[in-house]
C-alpha cells in the first residue's frame, strides 16, 4: 500500500540524527501512516457525504472563501469549477460501490443530502457562488472594469455549465441509491462495523485507547460533573429557580452582541493564561440563508500556510447566538480557540508537511478545553462578577455535561448497539423527555459517528494532561508555559503530544 511505501521511506531516516522538530514530525508521520494502513480494509465504510458535515454542504463555503491575489488565481478558481463534475462523479461512483457492498448510508441521511442539494439549487441568483464571486471581483484593484465583467460572465457560465448540473446530478444519483440502505442504526450493525468504529475513533480523535477505556473515562467525568453540580446547588439553590433564570438573563444582557468586541475582550482576558501572538486580521461572517439548515452553528476556516492574516469565522444566524452562548462560541472559534491555536502553531515553525495530516481530537479538543476559560472571562464582564460566577460556572457545566452525554451516546449507538428507544431512555435519565428532541439527537449521531468524541474526548485528554503536569511539577507548574508547550508542538496524536510534553 501507499502507506507502507511511505513508512519504508521514513524508516530509512537515521532517527537519532534528527533534530527535535524533525523527530516530532517523524513520530507524527509514522504513527499516522501506520494507522492509515490499518484502515485500508475499511475504505468502503468511509462517508464523504452528509446533510451537515458532507463535502456537498461544505465545499460551496470553501469556494466562496477562495482568495484572488492575481489573474492566475481567478483562472485557477474557474478551472476548479469546471472540474466539479468529474469530482462528484467519482463520489457518486464510490457511493454506488458502497451500495453494492451493502454499506450505503441510512435512507434518512441520504434524504438529508438530497434536501441540501435541492436547497442549494433553489437559490438562483442569490447562490453563494454567484454573490461572493461578484463581490470579490468588484474589490480587486488589479482588474479594469472590462476584465471584471469578463470574469463575472465566465463565472456565471461555469455555474450554469458545471456547478448547477453537478448538484442536480448528485441529488438524482443519491435518490436512485436511497432505497438500497440496509442499516438505519449504528456502525456496529454493519459487517465488522464494531471494529471499524474502534478504528474510526482512533483516526478521528488521535487517541489510541480502547473504546471501553474511553467510555469509562467519560462516565467518570460525568459523575464528577454531577457531583460539582450538586455542590453548586446546595450553596446556591436560587440558581435553580426563577431567580437563577433572571441571573443568567442579566449575564446575557451585559455581554456585547458585537462579535469583534467580544473577540477583542477575549484577547485581553486570555493574556494571563495564554502566551501572546502577533496581531492578525480576521473577518466574522454569517452563513448564507440557503445554507443555514445544513451548516454547523459556527466554524473557523483555517488560515492558508502562506497568509496568516486570512482568517474567517462564520456564525450561523439560525442558531440565534447571543450573550454567553455567543461569547463562548467565539472563544471556541477565535481566541483562545481555533484562530489563535492555528496561528500560534504555524508561527512556531511546524513543518509544512504536517499540513497533510489532520488531528480532529487535538484541534477540536483544544477549542473545547479553552471554552471553559471563555466562561470564566465572561463572568468578569459582569457588574457584580462574584454573583455571576456561579451562574456562568453552571452554564459551563451544562455545556460539558451535554457533550459528555452525547459522547456516551455516540459509543452507545455505534459500538454497543443502542437503538432509538434505548437512546431515549438514556436521555430521560438526564431530564430530556421530549421524544422529538431525543429522535433528533439519535439521528444526528447515527449520521456523524465519532464527531462528538473529537470535541469531548479531545477536551478530556487536555484536561488529564494538565492534571498529570500539575502533579509532576507541583508549585513549579506554570499554566501559561503549559499552554505554550502544547501550542509549540501543534496538532498531533495524543500519545505523541504526551511524549514531547515530557
N, C-alpha and C positions, 0 to 999 in steps of 0.2 A: 504494500500500500504506500501511498504518498507519505503518510505519517511516518512509516518505518524507514523510508528513504531519508526523510528529514532527521530522524533520530540517529541513523548511521552516520550522517554527516556531522551532527552535533557531538557524537561520542568520539570523533577523531580529534576534537579540540583538547589540548592538554589543560584540563580544568584548573590544576594547581597553579598554572602560569597566568591565569586570567586575573584581571583587576576585580575588585569587589563588585563594581557595577556590571561587568561582563559575566561574572559568576552568577549574579542575580538573574540576568537575562537568560543565561544557560539553564538555570534551575526552572525558571518560568516556562521556557520553551520545551524542555524535556518532559516536564510534568504535563503540559498541555497536549503535546503530540502523543504521549502515551495514553492519555485519556481518550483522545480522538480515535486512536487505533482501536481501543476497546469499544467505542461507539459505532464503528463501521457496520456492524451487523444489525444496527437499529436504524439504518438510513431511512427506511420507509415509514418509520414512526414519527419522523420529524414533520412539523406542520407550518409551512410558510404563510398560510392564510388564517384569518380570524377577524371577527367583526371589529375589534378594537386594537389589537396588537399586531394584526396581519400586515403583510407587505402592501397589499392593495389600499389599506387605510393610511399607512404612514408615508408611503412614497410621495404622494402629492405635496405633503408638507415639506419633505426634504427637497423636492424640486423647487418649491416656492422660495426656499432659502438659498438656492444656488447663487453664488456671487459672480458678478460680472466686473472684471477688472480691465478687460480689453476685448477686442472684437473676437479673438480666438475663443474666449470663454463663452460668448454668446453662441458661436457656431458649434462648440462642443455640446452645449446645452440642447440645441436644436437636434443635434445628432443623437443625443441620448433619447429624446422623444421619439425619433424615428426607429430607435432600437427597442422600444417598449413592446411592440407586437411579438417579436422573437422571444423576448424575455418572459412575457406572460404565457406564450405558447409552451415554453419549457416548464413553467409551473403547472399549467393545465395537464401536460403530459405526465408530470410527476404525480398529480392528483389521480389521473386515470390508472397509473401503475399501482398507487396505493389502493384504489378501489378494487382492482383485480386481485390484490393480495388480501382483501378483506379488512383493510386498515384505513378506510376513508373516514373523514371526520363525522361527528354526530350530525344528524339531519338539521337540528335546530341551529347549530353553529354554521352549517352550510347556508341556511336561510339568512342568518345574520350577515354573512359575506355577500350574498345576493342583494340584500336590502341596502348594504353600504355602497355597493357598486351602482345600484339604481339611483340612490340619493345623489351620488357624485355626478351621474349622467343628467339628472334633472336640473342642475344648477345653471345651465345655459351660459349666457354672457357673464354671469356672476361666479363662474367657476374659478377656483383659487388659482389655477394655472393661466387663466386669462388675465384676471385683475392684477395679480402680483407681477406678472411679466411686464405688463404695460407700465406699471408704476416704477419698476426698476429701470426700464429702458428710458423713461422720461427723465430720470435723475442723473443720467450719465453725461458727463461733460465732454467725453472724447468722441461723441457722435453728433453729427449735424442732424437737422430735422428730417431731411430726406432719408438718411440712414436709419433713424429711429422708426419712421413709418415703414421702411422696408423690413426691418426685423420684427416689428409687431405684426405685419402681414404674414411673414413666414411662420411666426408662432401660431397664428390663427389657423393657417393651413396645416401645420403639424398636428395641432389639436384635433382638427376635423378629420385628418387622414390617418392618424396613428393612435392618439390617446383615447378619444371617444369610442372608435370602433373596438379598441382593445378591451376597454372596460365592459362594453356591451358583450363582446365575445366571452370574456371571463364569467360574466353573470350567467350567460346561457350555458356555458360549459359546466359550471358548478351545479346549475339547475338539473342538468342531464344526469349528474352523478349523485344527486342528493339522496335518492331512494336506495342507493347501494350501501348506505351506512349500516353497519352490523353491531355497533356499540354506542349506546347513549349514556353509558356510565363511565367510571374511572378507567385509567390505563390498565389497571390490574386485570381487567376483564378481556384484554387483548391477549393473543398468544405471546407468552414470555413478557407480558406487559409489566409485571411486577419488577422484573429485573431491569427492564427499560427505564422504569420510573426511578429506580435506585441510581442508574447511570445518569439520568436527566438531572437529578438533584445535585450530583457531584458537578456536572457540567454547568448547571445554572448558578450554583452558589459558590463554586470554587472551594468547597469543603468536602473532605473525603470520609467523614464519619458515616456510620451506617444509618439507615433511615430510622431504625428503632432508637438509636442513641440520640438522634436529633429530636425525635418525638418526646422522649423522656425529659430532655433538657428544656424543651419548650413548655412541657407540662409543669416542670418545677418553677419556671419563670411565672407562669400563670398563677400558681399557688402563692408565690411571693408577692405578686401584684395585688391579689385579692387580700392578702394579709395587710399590705400597706393601705389599701382602700378602707379596710375596717378600722385601722388606726386613725385615719383622717376622719372617718365618720364618727368615731367615739369622741374625738376632740372638737369636731366642728359639725354637729348634727344639722345646723342651719343650712349647710351647703346642699343637703339632700331634701330641702323643702322649697317652697316658692321663693323664699328669700335667697336661696342658692341660685335659682334661675335669674333673679334680679342682679346678683353679684356678677354672674357671668355676662349678663346683658350690659352691665356697667363697664366691664372689661372690654367687651367688643366695641362699645360706643367710644371708648378712649383710644382705640387703635386707628391709625390713619387708613383711609381707603385707597391711598395712592401707592401703588407697588414700588415706585422708585424711592419714595420717602421711607417706606419700610425697609428696603434693601440698604439704604444709607444708614438707617438706625442699626440694623443688624451688623453692618461693617464696624460701626463704632463700638457696639456692645461686645462683639466677639474678640476684640483686641486683647483682652485679659487672658483668654483661654486658648487662642489660636495664633500661630505665627502670622506675621504680616506678609502680604504680597503687594507688588507694584500695581497701581491702578490699572484697570481695564475698562473698556467701554462695553455696554450691553444694551439690548432693547428688550422691552416687555411688550408682547403682542397677544392678541386674543384670537382664539380659534375661529375660523370662518363658520358661519351659521350652518352651512350644509354638512360640516364635519363634526358638529358638536355632539351628536348622538354616538359617534364612533371613536372619538379620540379620548385619550386619558384626561383626567381632571386638570393636570398641569404637567409640563415637561420642559427639560432643558436640552437644547441642541448643542452637541459637543462642538467646541471651537476647532477650526482647522489647525493642523500642526504648524502651518506657516503664517497663521494670523490669530494671535491670542486675543485680539480685540473684536472678533466676530462672534459674539455671544448672544444668544436669543433664548428668552424664557417665554413659553406660551402658557396662557391661562385659558381654561375652557369656561366661557361665560355661563354655560348651562348649569354648572355646579353651584354658582351663586356664592363664591367665597367672599367672606368679609370678616373683619375683626381678627380674632385669634386664629381662625382657620386660614385666613389669607396670610397672616404673619408667619405661621408655622410652615405653610406651603412654600413661601418664599425662602424660609430658612433651609428647607429641603432642596429646592431647585437652585437657589442663588448662593447666599452667604449664611453659614459656612458650608453649604451643601455642594451640589454638583458643579456649579460655575467655579466656585473657589477651589474645590479639590482638583478639578481638571486643569485649571491654570497653574496652581501651585505645583502639581506633579510634573506638568510639561516644563515649567520654568526650572525645575530641579535637574533637568537634563536626562530624563529617562530615554532609553534607546528607541529610535523611531520604529524599529521592527516590532516593538511591543504594541504598537497601534493595531497590529493584525490580530491581537488577542482580545478577548472580551470577558471580563470577570464581573458579572452582574452582582454577585454576593458582596464584593468589596465596594463597588460603586453605589449600589442601592442601600447596602448595609451602612455605609458611611453617612449617606444622606439621611437615613432614618435615625442613626445614632445622634447626629447633630441637631435633629429636630428637637430633642429633649432640651438642648441648650436654648433653642429658639423660644420654647415655652418659658424658660427662666427669664430670658431677656424681655419677653413681653410683659411679665409681671412687674418688672422695674419701670415700665412706662406709666404705671397707674399712679394716680394722685395719692393713693394710700396703698403702697406696694405690699405691706405686711398682710393686710386683709385680703388682698387679691391673690397672694402667693398660693394659698391652699386651693383656691378655685382653679387657678391655672395648673397647679400640680395635678389636680383631679382630672382636668382635661387631658393632660399628657398620659396619665394612667389609663384613661378611657381609650385613647389612641393606641397605646401599647397593647392593651388587652384585646382590642379589636383585631389588630394584626396577629396577635398570638392565637386567638380563636380561629381566624381564617387559615393560619398556617397549619394548625392541628387538623382542620377540616381538609386541607389540601392533601395531607398524608392519609387522612381517613378515607377520602374518596379514591385516591389513585393508588394507594398501597394496601390499605386494609379492606377496601371494597364497600365502603359506605354507600348506600343508595340515598335518594332524595328524602325518604321518610326518616332514615337513621340520622341524616344530617339535621333535619328539622328538630328531632328530639334533642340532639346535642345543643342546638341553638336555643331551645326553650329553657335549658338549664341556666342560660345567661340572660334570660328575660326577653329574648327575641321570639315573640309569639306570632307575629304576622306571617301567615302562610305564603303570601306572595313575595315578601322580603326573603324568607328562607329559600324559596324556589329560585329567586334571582341570584342569591349567593351561591347556591348549589350549581346553577347553570354556568355562572361566570368561572367558577373554579374547575368545572369539567372542561371548559373551553381553554383555560390557561394553566395547565399543570406546572407546578413549581414556581409560579410567579410570586406568590406571597412569601415564599421561603427566601427568595432573593433579598427581600426587604428585611424580614424579621430574623431569619437565621443569620443573615449578614450582620444585622444590628447586634445580636447576642454574641457573635464572635468578637466584635469590637469591645463589647461590654466585659466579656470574660477576659480578654487580653489586657484590658485596663486593670482589672482586679488582680491578675497574676503579676503585672508590673508593680502595682502598688504594694503587694505583699512582699515582693522580692526587694524593692528599693526602700520601703518604709518612708522615713522622713525625707529621703533624697528624691522621692518621686516628684517630678515636675510635669504638670498636666500639659503645659504648652510644648515642652520638649517631647512628650509622648506623642502629641498630635503631629509635631514636626517630623518625627521619625516615620510615622505611618505615611504621611504625605510625600516625604522624600522617596520612600520605597515605591509608592504608587500602586496602581491596580495590579493585584496578584492573587494567586490562590492563597487561602488562609494558612496552610502548612508552611508555605514559603515565607509569608509575612511573619509568622511566629519565629521562624528560623533566623531571619535577618533582624528582627527586633531584639534578639538576644545579643 
